[in-house]
Amino acid sequence: MYVVPEGIDELIVSFLRGDNRAGDRLVAAGPVSLRRLIDALAGRVDPGWNASGAAGERSGREEFEHLDRLQGLLARAFPEALFDAVAHDRTLEPAVMRMLRCVEDSRAVPILERGLRPGSGVRWSALCGLAVHGTAEHTEAVVDCLDDASEPTRSEAFDVLGRLGDVRAIEPLLRRLSADDGHTARRAAEALDRVERRIGGPLAPPVWLELGPRELTTGGAPFGGPWRVMEGLVKRGRTVRDGELLAVLENDYVSTELTAPGPGTVTDVRISVGDEVSDEVVAVVLQARRRIG
């Protein structure tokens, strides 16, 4: 049993409320800060703050982000304390799962692998860790997560498969290109594109569904005023990938990027570098397509 110095819980609360100086003081207090955080995330103590974000339950974006930062800060500061805790008590593994992406240590891998098991309740956090620590050998276990009941888990699995870039992911991703859910089909296409780039190209010629022309506009300029075209990065006839940068615009207050909303071919470019254009002006026309095989 460890002794909790007076004020640790108050410092955690202060950090979660946005006081970055409290983080320095928690690190100065030593590994006991991390252990107290782990016990709170595991539900073993009630420090007077909401630890629900540990399981990905985003009760509030700001609260979740502060908790996420705190986990990373203390895990990086005290990795030995983290691994000692789970070595002595494996039931703490779900509580530390989100922290493991922040430490460069091979001891994280078997913990993350156990977190991928169906019904673990922390698959999403385990996938976040495997985005850092994973290898091609984890491909099949990650593919299993594509059918998880949780949408964030499925979405993260697509991302991890793209990062791993293993040929064994191609067939499962191809099957999901025809999903009725447009979000699933798009994530599958994005992951498939990344895998194929890693292995040097598709194993067979892709099959595309032509969606027709799509007009991409400059959008609304904050506080009014025209956009200035700072960069124009595409020409007519160019084939672009989903998310590819097409142009950079700015006004007196902000800059913005015009990106491709999906794959396709540029059929018309109606802006040039140096132009001043109004809100919602058509900048690029894209012959859009969606991969279906």
Disulfide bonds with the S-S distance in Angstrom:
none
